[in-house]
Amino acid sequence: MKEPLAFRLRPEKLEDILGQEHLVGENGIIRKCIENDTIFSSVFFGPPGTGKTTLARVIANELKKPYRSFNAVTGNKKDLDAIFTESKLSGSLILICDEVHRLNKDKQDLLLPHIEDGSIILLGATTANPYHSINPAIRSRCHLFEFKPLTNDDIKKGIDNALKSEQGLKGEYTISDEALDLICDTVNGDIRWALNILELSAIMADDRHIDVDLVRENCRHVNNRSFGSEDGHYDLLSGLQKSIRGSDPNAALYYLALLAQSGDVESISRRLLVIAYEDIGLANPQLASRTYAAVQAAEHVGFPEAIIPLGVHIIDLCLSPKSRTGVDATHEAERIVATKAYEMPKYLKLTPVGLNKDEQYSYSRYDCFHKIQYLPDELKDLDLFPSFNSNRYEQQLKQIYDELKQNKRTSDLKKLYK
């Protein structure tokens, strides 16, 4: 059986790589590494069909280094042990790891010392965002290189090569400009997808001419690209949140429609709950409970109907007043604690030691609760709310906050309780 067209046309030399000029162009970092006869453990991340695994193989070929392939999903410890044994015999071995973000802890523990001493040079490929999905222990030992979707010119160059090359269609087929443009517009920078469409269209072309109608029909057959792929899914969630934050319901509903194709109601629900508190916050506190009700309804009915309660509520989120007062204050508190955690006043502890009874917190003195100093002495004048938004609810909160600030809070409970 003949291998797929995309497999037969996989580049073997650096100059045959499509796109990724920032990596393999004249001043690209990967080209510079190869010219200096070296490469470091790296993670290649980006959309499908952009050449991540292909470039890893090309690097090994260009450097004339032995390499082995390993899939993080299907590979096991026995496979890794065999690779480690071979690396000891050869001195150094390139390990090309597909789905590198799927490495479980056991496999990572086996790999780490070999990456550390350089006996294994890991070239990992993933469609996921490495900052979200790759274990920090692996990530800290690797360079991260982003692969970008191929341009239409790159896709056309790849298709032209496929039509003419001996490994491809051997010059036996022609394609119309309209059909070529349709493939480029369909595949979103994925050369593998483009070649799959071309191959199927060639099989169906009785007269060996590929026209736009044939391509349009075959686009439906091989359109298996998911908007819910891991990296793209995070991008769409980010676009959804930014659109809601920017009060654009048209954009927000567009990204919701794309996200709905993944059928992942759970991640959409989580993001909307975060938005209700992070971006709406104190401007419209009641919206948080309405968000919870909407996502519960969506999770109950599931897709495809789940898009209805989600869409209706997203409009509400978009058109609501926005406030970051609460989340900014929370993050500032986190920043302070990350710098230094001061000791809390002794009288706030559950069982304070070394305090007389009249120096301890009194649960019965309701009249004094608002006069007690609750912050550590070093932070007693801390103000996490330098300003409030102008919406009605926050202005009510501001009035209460300002009145409380007039109190002279004290840590001398003995004097306060007299």
For each residue, the residues with C-beta under 8 A, 3 or more apart:
1:
2: 8
3: 7 8
4: 7 8 195 196 199
5: 8 9 162 168 169 195 196 198 199
6: 9 10 191 192 195 196 199
7: 3 4 10
8: 2 3 4 5 167 168
9: 5 6 158 161 162 165 167 168 195
10: 6 7 54 57
11: 16 17 18 51 54 58
12: 16 57 58 61
13: 16 58 61 62
14: 17 24 30 31 34 58 62
15:
16: 11 12 13 58
17: 11 14 20 24 51 54 55 58
18: 11 51 150 154 155 157 158 191
19: 50 51 148 150 151 154 189
20: 17 23 24 25 28 50 51 55 147 148
21: 24 25 28
22: 25 28 29 148
23: 20 28 29 30 31 55 145 147
24: 14 17 20 21 28 30 31 55
25: 20 21 22 28 31
26: 31
27: 31 32
28: 20 21 22 23 24 25 31 32
29: 22 23 32 33 145
30: 14 23 24 33 34 39 55 59 145
31: 14 23 24 25 26 27 28 34 35
32: 27 28 29 35 36
33: 29 30 36 38 39 40 59
34: 14 30 31 37 39 59 62 63
35: 31 32
36: 32 33
37: 34 63
38: 33 63
39: 30 33 34 42 59 63 65 94 121 123
40: 33 121 142 143
41: 115 120 121 122 123 141 142 143
42: 39 122 123 124 142 143 144 145
43: 100 122 124 125 126 130 134 138 139 142 143 144 145
44: 52 53 55 56 123 124 125 126 145 147
45: 52 125 126 127 128 129 130 144 145 146 147 231
46: 50 52 127 146 147 148 149 231
47: 50 127 147 149 188 189 190 229 231 232
48: 127 190 192 193 225 229
49: 150 187 189 190 191 192 193 194
50: 19 20 46 47 147 148 149 150 189 190 191
51: 11 17 18 19 20 54 55 147 150 191
52: 44 45 46 55 56 125 126 147
53: 44 56 57 96 98 125
54: 10 11 17 51 57 58
55: 17 20 23 24 30 44 51 52 58 59 147
56: 44 52 53 59 60 67 94 96 123 125
57: 10 12 53 54 60 61 67 96
58: 11 12 13 14 16 17 54 55 61 62
59: 30 33 34 39 55 56 62 63 94 123
60: 56 57 63 65 66 67 94 96 123
61: 12 13 57 58 64
62: 13 14 34 58 59
63: 34 37 38 39 59 60 94
64: 61
65: 39 60 92 93 94 121
66: 60 86 90 93 94
67: 56 57 60 93 94 95 96
68: 83 86 93 94 95 96
69: 96 97 98
70: 75 79 80 83 95 96 97 98
71: 74 75 97 98 99
72: 75 97 98 99 100 101 102 103 104 107
73: 99 102
74: 71
75: 70 71 72 79 80 107
76: 79 80
77: 80 81 106 107 110
78: 81 82
79: 70 75 76 82 83
80: 70 75 76 77 83 84 107 110 111
81: 77 78 84 85 110
82: 78 79 85 86
83: 68 70 79 80 86 87 93 95 120
84: 80 81 87 88 110 114 119 120
85: 81 82 88 89
86: 66 68 82 83 89 90 93
87: 83 84 90 91 92 93 114 119 120
88: 84 85 91 119
89: 85 86
90: 66 86 87 93
91: 87 88 119
92: 65 87 118 119 120 121
93: 65 66 67 68 83 86 87 90 119 120 121
94: 39 56 59 60 63 65 66 67 68 121 123
95: 67 68 70 83 111 120 121 122 123
96: 53 56 57 60 67 68 69 70 123 125
97: 69 70 71 72 100 103 122 123 124 125
98: 53 69 70 71 72 124 125
99: 71 72 73 102 125 126
100: 43 72 97 103 122 124 125 126 134 138
101: 72 124 126 128 130 133 134 230
102: 72 73 99
103: 72 97 100 107 108 111 135 138
104: 72 107 108
105: 108 109 135
106: 77 109 110
107: 72 75 77 80 103 104 110 111
108: 103 104 105 111 112 135 137 138
109: 105 106 112
110: 77 80 81 84 106 107 114
111: 80 95 103 107 108 114 115 120 122 138
112: 108 109 115 116 137 138 141
113: 116 117
114: 84 87 110 111 117 119 120
115: 41 111 112 118 120 121 122 138 141 142
116: 112 113 141
117: 113 114
118: 92 115 121
119: 84 87 88 91 92 93 114
120: 41 83 84 87 92 93 95 111 114 115
121: 39 40 41 65 92 93 94 95 115 118
122: 41 42 43 95 97 100 111 115 138 141 142
123: 39 41 42 44 56 59 60 94 95 96 97
124: 42 43 44 97 98 100 101 134 138 142
125: 43 44 45 52 53 56 96 97 98 99 100
126: 43 44 45 52 99 100 101 130 133 134 231
127: 45 46 47 48 229 230 231 232
128: 45 101 132 133 134 230 231
129: 45 132 133 230 231 234
130: 43 45 101 126 133 134 139 144
131: 134 139
132: 128 129 234
133: 101 126 128 129 130 230
134: 43 100 101 124 126 128 130 131 138 139
135: 103 105 108 138 139
136: 139 140
137: 108 112 140 141
138: 43 100 103 108 111 112 115 122 124 134 135 141 142
139: 43 130 131 134 135 136 142 144
140: 136 137
141: 41 112 115 116 122 137 138
142: 40 41 42 43 115 122 124 138 139
143: 40 41 42 43
144: 42 43 45 130 139
145: 23 29 30 42 43 44 45
146: 45 46
147: 20 23 44 45 46 47 50 51 52 55
148: 19 20 22 46 50 189
149: 46 47 50 188 189 190
150: 18 19 49 50 51 154 155 158 189 190 191
151: 19 154 155 189
152: 155 156 181 184 185
153: 156 157
154: 18 19 150 151 157 158 189 191
155: 18 150 151 152 158 159 183 184 187 189 191 194
156: 152 153 159 160 180 184
157: 18 153 154 160 161
158: 9 18 150 154 155 161 162 191 194 195
159: 155 156 162 163 175 180 183 194 195 198
160: 156 157 163 164
161: 9 157 158 164 165 168
162: 5 9 158 159 165 168 169 195 198
163: 159 160 168 169 171 173 174 175 198
164: 160 161 168 169 170 171
165: 9 161 162 168 169 170
166: 170
167: 8 9
168: 5 8 9 161 162 163 164 165
169: 5 162 163 164 165 172 173 198 202
170: 164 165 166
171: 163 164
172: 169 208
173: 163 169 202 205 208 209 210
174: 163 208 209 210
175: 159 163 179 180 198 201 209 210 211
176: 179 180 209 210 211 212
177: 180 181
178: 181 182 211 212
179: 175 176 182 183 201 210 211 212 214 215
180: 156 159 175 176 177 183 184
181: 152 177 178 184 185
182: 178 179 185 186 212 215 216 219
183: 155 159 179 180 186 187 194 197 198 215 219
184: 152 155 156 180 181 187 194
185: 152 181 182
186: 182 183 193 194 197 219 223
187: 49 155 183 184 190 191 193 194 197 225
188: 47 149 193 225
189: 19 47 49 50 148 149 150 151 154 155
190: 47 48 49 50 149 150 187 193 194 225
191: 6 18 49 50 51 150 154 155 158 187 194 195
192: 6 48 49 195 196
193: 48 49 186 187 188 190 196 197 222 225
194: 49 155 158 159 183 184 186 187 190 191 197 198
195: 4 5 6 9 158 159 162 191 192 198 199
196: 4 5 6 192 193 199 200 222
197: 183 186 187 193 194 200 201 215 218 219 222
198: 5 159 162 163 169 175 183 194 195 201 202 210
199: 4 5 6 195 196 202 203
200: 196 197 203 204 218 221 222
201: 175 179 197 198 204 205 210 214 215 218
202: 169 173 198 199 205 208 210
203: 199 200
204: 200 201 214 217 218
205: 173 201 202 208 209 210 214
206:
207:
208: 172 173 174 202 205
209: 173 174 175 176 205
210: 173 174 175 176 179 198 201 202 205 214 215
211: 175 176 178 179 214 215
212: 176 178 179 182 215 216
213: 216 217
214: 179 201 204 205 210 211 217 218
215: 179 182 183 197 201 210 211 212 218 219
216: 182 212 213 219 220
217: 204 213 214 220 221
218: 197 200 201 204 214 215 221 222
219: 182 183 186 197 215 216 222 223
220: 216 217 223
221: 200 217 218
222: 193 196 197 200 218 219
223: 186 219 220
224:
225: 48 187 188 190 193 229
226: 229 232 261 262
227: 232 233 236 258 259 261 262
228: 232 233 259 261 262 263 264
229: 47 48 127 225 226 232 233
230: 101 127 128 129 133 233 234
231: 45 46 47 126 127 128 129 234 235
232: 47 127 226 227 228 229 235 236
233: 227 228 229 230 236 237 259 262 264 267
234: 129 132 230 231 237 238
235: 231 232 238 239
236: 227 232 233 239 240 255 258 259
237: 233 234 240 241 259 267 268 271
238: 234 235 241 242
239: 235 236 242 243 251 255
240: 236 237 243 244 252 255 256 259 268 271 314
241: 237 238 244 245 271 274 275 279
242: 238 239 245 246
243: 239 240 246 248 249 251 252 254 255 318
244: 240 241 247 248 252 275 279 314 317 318
245: 241 242 275 279 322
246: 242 243 251
247: 244 318 319 322
248: 243 244 251 252 318
249: 243 252 253 314 315 318 319
250: 253 254
251: 239 243 246 248 254 255
252: 240 243 244 248 249 255 256 314 315 317 318
253: 249 250 256 257 311 314 315
254: 243 250 251 257 258
255: 236 239 240 243 251 252 258 259
256: 240 252 253 259 260 268 307 310 311 314
257: 253 254 260 261 307
258: 227 236 254 255 261
259: 227 228 233 236 237 240 255 256 262 264 267 268
260: 256 257 263 268 303 304 306 307 310
261: 226 227 228 257 258
262: 226 227 228 233 259
263: 228 260 303
264: 228 233 259 267 268
265: 268 269 295 298 299 302 303 306 310
266: 269 270 299
267: 233 237 259 264 270 271
268: 237 240 256 259 260 264 265 271 272 295 298 310
269: 265 266 272 273 295 298 299 310
270: 266 267 273 274
271: 237 240 241 267 268 274 275
272: 268 269 275 276 291 294 295 310 313 314 317
273: 269 270 276 277 288 291 292 295
274: 241 270 271 277 278
275: 241 244 245 271 272 278 279 280 291 317
276: 272 273 279 280 287 288 291 292 317
277: 273 274 280 281 288 326 327
278: 274 275 281 324 327
279: 241 244 245 275 276 317 322 324
280: 275 276 277 283 284 287 288 317 320 321 322 323
281: 277 278 284 285 322 323 324 325 326 327
282: 285 323 325 326 388 389 391 393 394 397
283: 280 320 321 322 323 389 391 393 394
284: 280 281 287 320 321 323 391 393
285: 281 282 288 393
286: 289 290
287: 276 280 284 290 291 316 317 320
288: 273 276 277 280 285 291 292
289: 286 292 293
290: 286 287 293 294 313 316
291: 272 273 275 276 287 288 294 295 313 317
292: 273 276 288 289 295 296
293: 289 290 296 297
294: 272 290 291 297 298 309 310 312 313
295: 265 268 269 272 273 291 292 298 299 309 310 313
296: 292 293 299 300
297: 293 294 300 301 306 309
298: 265 268 269 294 295 301 302 306 307 309 310
299: 265 266 269 295 296 302 306
300: 296 297
301: 297 298 305 306 309
302: 265 298 299 305 306
303: 260 263 265 306 307
304: 260 307
305: 301 302 308
306: 260 265 297 298 299 301 302 303 309 310
307: 256 257 260 298 303 304 310 311
308: 305 311 312
309: 294 295 297 298 301 306 312 313
310: 256 260 265 268 269 272 294 295 298 306 307 313 314
311: 253 256 307 308 314 315
312: 294 308 309 315 316
313: 272 290 291 294 295 309 310 316 317
314: 240 244 249 252 253 256 272 310 311 317 318
315: 249 252 253 311 312 318 319
316: 287 290 312 313 319 320
317: 244 252 272 275 276 279 280 287 291 313 314 320
318: 243 244 247 248 249 252 314 315
319: 247 249 315 316
320: 280 283 284 287 316 317
321: 280 283 284 389 391
322: 245 247 279 280 281 283
323: 280 281 282 283 284 326 389 391 394
324: 278 279 281 327 328
325: 281 282 328 329 385 387 388 389 394
326: 277 281 282 323 329 330
327: 277 278 281 324 330 331
328: 324 325 331 332
329: 325 326 332 333 384 385
330: 326 327 333 334
331: 327 328 334 335
332: 328 329 335 336 384
333: 329 330 336 337 384
334: 330 331 337 338
335: 331 332 338 339
336: 332 333 339 340 379 382
337: 333 334 340 341
338: 334 335
339: 335 336
340: 336 337
341: 337
342: 376 377 378 379
343: 376
344: 348 349 376
345: 348 373 374 376 377 411
346: 349 352 353 354 355
347: 352 355 359 360 361 411 413
348: 344 345 352 361 374
349: 344 346 352 353
350:
351:
352: 346 347 348 349 355 360 361
353: 346 349
354: 346
355: 346 347 352 359 360
356: 359 360 414
357: 360
358: 413 414 417
359: 347 355 356 413 414
360: 347 352 355 356 357 413
361: 347 348 352 372 413
362: 365 368 413 417
363:
364:
365: 362 368 369 417
366: 369
367:
368: 362 365 371 372 416 417
369: 365 366 372
370: 404 407
371: 368 407 408 409 410 416
372: 361 368 369 409 410 411 413 416
373: 345 377 380 409 410 411
374: 345 348 409
375: 379 380 382
376: 342 343 344 345 379 380
377: 342 345 373 380 411
378: 342
379: 336 342 375 376 382
380: 373 375 376 377 409 411
381:
382: 336 375 379
383: 386 405
384: 329 332 333
385: 325 329 388 398 401
386: 383
387: 325
388: 282 325 385 394 395 397 398 401
389: 282 283 321 323 325 394
390: 394 395
391: 282 283 284 321 323 394 395
392: 395 396
393: 282 283 284 285 396 397
394: 282 283 323 325 388 389 390 391 397 398
395: 388 390 391 392 398 399
396: 392 393 399 400
397: 282 388 393 394 400 401
398: 385 388 394 395 401 402
399: 395 396 402 403
400: 396 397 403 404
401: 385 388 397 398 404 405
402: 398 399 405 406
403: 399 400 406
404: 370 400 401 407
405: 383 401 402
406: 402 403
407: 370 371 404
408: 371
409: 371 372 373 374 380
410: 371 372 373 413 415 416
411: 345 347 372 373 377 380
412: 415 416
413: 347 358 359 360 361 362 372 410 416 417
414: 356 358 359 417 418
415: 410 412 418
416: 368 371 372 410 412 413
417: 358 362 365 368 413 414
418: 414 415
